[in-house]
Amino acid sequence: MDRRGFVTTGLAASIAGVSGGGGTLAAMLDRTPGWRTGKTLADGTVKLSSNENPLGLSPDAREAVIESLVDANRYPGDYRGPLMEELARYLDVKVNNLTLGFGSTEILQIAVQAFQGPNTPLIIAQPTFEDISDYQDTMPFEVEAIPLTKDLQHDIGRMRESAMRRPSVVYFCNPNNPTGTITSSRDIDAWIAEAPETTTFLMDEAYLEYASDDSFWPAMKWIEEKPNVIVIRTFSKIFAMAGLRLGYAVSHPTTARRLNEHTVQNSPSVVAGAAGIASLKDKDLVNRAVTMNAESKDIVHQTLDGLGLDYLPTNTNFIMHRIKGDLGEYRNRMADEGLLVGRDFPPMLDYNRLSFGLPNEMDRWAEAIKGFRKKGWI
């Protein structure tokens, strides 16, 4: 009996014996919410508050997850090596350029542990992805938050001036979360080219695949030349693996060695490793996700245009749009309609961050917000 046969008969039979049901494991998994596409929860609520990929795992990754369960009792070493090799091929880098983590958030934590200290401040934009600054609660360091420019780019001039005063870690989320906007890669490159090695650049490219603005390009070109540049990416967005937790950094081999000193060596899990390998091999996965995202974005653009509500240009799988009235009240009204939308992102409290679901889910949001207009709420 092959591996899949063992899993889908033996394990499924044991589950059926406990539950009193029948059928294969694959069928059982297909009946669970985690194996459906879309952002509609079991109770019918549509979750448009988190930047997840509503297409769900690649079909190939689903199959790989099922087959990997036979190894769930083992440490994940048999998956880690092949995952590193497949990722290196996918990125056209060497294995010794890579660092793996439980999502890009752990990679950010690893970078803080490796490079941050009481005399090494973290320079970030405001607003931006907040997790990296939260690590100061357990690893004390100064955080200097510099407001975005009027056109919602990172203020490179002010960030650069701050970094010149002492060794610093500079964090770029590009495209930026929560604004969805781009900071010119040409301007960032100009700084990196001249910066001393005491300035460490953390380049968070979680939304890389969704970016269509010509002023953006990846920072990978620097990793062999500049040990102070760390490119950080995730499987959570385009590869739809947010729940499986898999992220990585790409950096100069000397930097990767330093980062790897702070990693958990038995990561990722067997299941995440199997799903990651299969996702990288699915050559059409990125195109499917980008195409679906564009369709949902068009629905949102048309709706907001029709209502005369401003929105920011987005290069991500979410959008920041203006609302009229109190943001908390707007969220509550959306929740009453069975739609969960984004939280506060100070200082932009007259905007709401809306994550894209499937087109039919965005149609549901569109009908709700149009209804609000008819009632004079927005």
N, C-alpha and C positions, 0 to 999 in steps of 0.2 A: 504493500500500500504506500502511495506517495505521501509527501508531507501534507498537501492540501486535503487528501482523502482522510488522513488521520484526524486533522483538525475538524473538518466539516462533518465527520461522522462520529468519532469518539467523543470529542469535547461537546459537540452539539447534543449528543445523546445523553451525556451526563447532565447538561443544563436542562434538557427536556425532562429528565427524571426528577429533577428538583422542582421544576415549575409545573409539571404535569402536562406540558405542551409537547409539540413535536416539530419536525422539520430540521433543516440543516442550520448550522451556525450562520452561514451567509444569509439565509432567509431571516433568521432571528435578528441579525444586525441590520438588515434592510428595514425591519419594522421599528427600529429605534430612532429617536430624533437625531442622534449624532450622525446618522448615515443618510439623512435627507439633505437635499440642497435647499438653499434659501435661508432666510433669517426669521422665518415664522416658527415660534416656539410651540410646544405641545398644547398650550392653552389658547393658541390663536394669536397671541401677541407678536408683533413684528419688531424685532430688535434692530433698530437703526442707530444705535448709540455706540457701537464698537466697530472698528474698521476691519472686519473679517471678510473673507472671500465667500460670498453666498453660494458659489458653485460647489463648495465642498471638496473633499479629496478627489484627486484624479482617480478614475476607475482602476487604473493600474496600481495606484497606491492602496486602494481599498483591498484589492486582491493580495497585495504584498503584506498588508497588515494581518489579514486572516492567516496567511501562510506562516507569518513570523510567530504566531502565538504558540506554536510547538516549541519555540525556544524561550518562552517567557520565564522559564525556571532557571535560565542561564544568565550569566553576566554578558553584557552586550559587545564584548570584544570582537566577536565574529562579524559584527555589522559595522563597527567603528572604522576599521581599515578600509573596507570596500566603499563606505560612504565618503571617506576622505578622498579616495582615489577618484570616485565618480564626480565629486564636487570640484576637484582640481582640474579634471578634464573639461567640465562644464564652464569653468571660469578661465581656462587656459593659464593656470598657475601651477606651482609645485605644491606638493603636500606640505612641505615645511613652511609654506606661507599661511597655513590655515590654523585657526583656533575654533573649536566647537563649543557651544553652550546651550543651555536650556532657553532658547529664544534669544533675541538680540538684547533683551533686558539683562540677562545674566552676562552677556558679553560686555555690556556697559559697566556692570558691577565689577567684572574682572579688570577692565581698563582702569577703573577708579582705584582698585586695590593695588594695581601695578604702578600707577603713575601719580596718584594724588597724594597729598600730604598737607600738614598744617601750613607750610610755606609755599604751596603750589595751588593757586586758586583755580577754580573751574569757571570758565567764561562761556556763557550761554546767551541765547536770544530770549526775548520775552514778548509774546508767549512762544513756547516750544514744547517738545515732548518732555514731561516733567520727571520721569523716573530717575534719570541720572543725577539730578540735583537732590533727590530724596536720600541718596546714599550718605549724605553728610551727617545724617542722624546717628550713624554708627561709625563712620570714618570721618572725623571732623576735618573739614577744609572749607575755605571761603568760597562762596558762590557769588559771582558777579553777573547779574542778569541785565542785559542791555536791550532796550526796546528795539523792535524791528523799525526799519525806515518807513517813510510814508507810503512807499510802494510795496511794503511788506517783505522786503529782503532783510537778511542779516546785515546789521550795520558794521560792515567790515572795518571801516575807518576807526570807529570807537573800540571795537573788539581788539583790533591790532594795537591801538595805543595802549590799552590796558595790558595786553600780553607783553609789551616791550619792557615793562617795569621789572619783571622777574620771571622765572620759569613758570609756565602756565599750561593748563590743558584747555583746549578750545573745542567746543562741541558744535558741530553743524548738523542739523537735521534737514536734509535737502533731497527731495521736496520736504517742506516743513509741515509738521503736525503741531497745532491744529489748523493752520491757515491753508494748507495745500499749495502754497506758493513756492516759487523757485528763487534761489539766490544765484546770480550769474556765476557759473563755473569759471569763467575767464577771470573774474575778480578774485575768486578764492585761489585759483592757481597762481595768480600774481603774488599773493601773500605767501603761499606755501613755498614758492621758488626762492624767496628771499629770507624766510624765517629761519632763526637758529634752531638747532636740534633740541634746545630746551623748551621750545613750544611744541607740544604734542597735539596733533589734530585728530579728533574722533569724527569720522565722516559717516554719519548714519544715513544709509540709503535704503531704508525699509520699503519705500514706495518707488524704487528705481524703475520697475517695469511699466508703471503707469505714466511716467513722465513723457510728455510730448513736446515740451517747450525746447526750442533749439538752443537756448542759452544754458541748458543743462547737459552735462555729460559726466560719466562716472569718474571717481577719483582714483581708480585702479592704476592708472599710468604712473603713480608715484611710488608704488610699494617697493620696487627694487632700488630706487634712487634715494628715497627718503625714509629712514627708519622711524621718523616721528609722525608718519601718516598711517592711521589705522582705519580701514574701510570696514564698516559694520553692516551686516545684512541679516535677513530673516527668512525663514520658510513660512512665517505666519500669514503673510499677505497674499502674494500671487500664488503660492503653492497651497494655500488653504489649510495650513497645519498649526493654527494658533493653539489648539487644544493639545497638540502632541509635543510642543515646546522644542524647537530646533532653530538655532541661529548660529552665525559664524562671523569671524573676523578674518580679513585678509591683510597681511602686513609683511614687512621685511622679515626674513628668517630670524634675525637676531631679536626683533620685536616679538615675533610669534613665540619664540622660546620663553621670553619674559612673561608673556600673557599666559602661556600654557602652564607655568609654575603655579598659577592661581586657579586652574580649572579642576573640576571633578573628573577624574580620569575614566570613570565608568559611564560617562555620558557620550552620546545620548542613549535613551532606552532602546531596547530591541525593536519595539514597535515604531518609534520615531526614526530609527536608522533605516528600517525596511521601507517605510513610507517615503523617506527622503531620497533614497536610491531610486525608487520607482518613479517619483515625481521628476527627478532630473532627467530620466530617460524618456519621459513623455514629451516628445518634441513639439506637440501642438498645445500643450497645457497653457503656456503663457498667452498665446494668441486667443484661446477660448476665453480666458479670464479678462483680457484687455477688451475684447469685442463686446462681451456682456456688460462690462463696466461702462463702456461708451454708450450703450443703449440706455442704461439706467440714468447716466448723466444727462443725456438728451432730454429725457422725460422731466428731470428736475429743472434743467435750464428753461425748457418751454413753459413749465408751470410758474417758475419765479418771474420770468419775463412777462407772462400774462398778468401777473399780480403786481408788477412794477416793484418787486423786491430786489434790492441789490444783492450780489453775491461775488465772492472772490474767485478769480481764475484758479482752477484746481488741476494739479498733476498727480492726483492720488485717487483713492477709491472712496472719497468723502468730499463734502463741500461745506464751506462756511457761508451762510446766507443771513442777511439782515432780517430782523423781526421788528414788529412794532408792539410796544408794550413790555410788560415784565417777562423776563426769560423763564423764571420759575413757573409762572402762570401758563406760559406757552407750553412748557414741557408737561405740566399737569393735564392740560386740555388734550394734548396729543396722547398721553397715557390713557385718558378716558376713551379715546378712539382706538385703543389697542396698539398704539405706536410708541415705542421708546426712542427718544431722540437725545442728542448729546448734552453733556453736563456744562457747567460754567467753565469758561477759559478767560479769566481776567487778563488784561483789562477789557476784553472784547465782549462785554456783557449785553450788547445790542445785536449780537450774532449768535446763531445756533449752528453747531456742527452736526451735519446729517451724513451718516454713512450710507453707502449705496447697497441696496439689496437687489434681488432679481427685478426685472422690469415690472412684473405684475405687482410686486410689493411696493415699488415706487409709484405705481398707479394708485394704490391704496392711500399712500401718503398724499399724493396730489389731490385726491378727492377730499381728504380731510382738511388740508390747508385752504382749499377753495371754499369749503364749507365755513371755515373760520371767517373768510372775507365776507361772505354773505351775512354773517352774524355781526359784522363790524368789529371783530376781535383782532384783525391783522391787516 
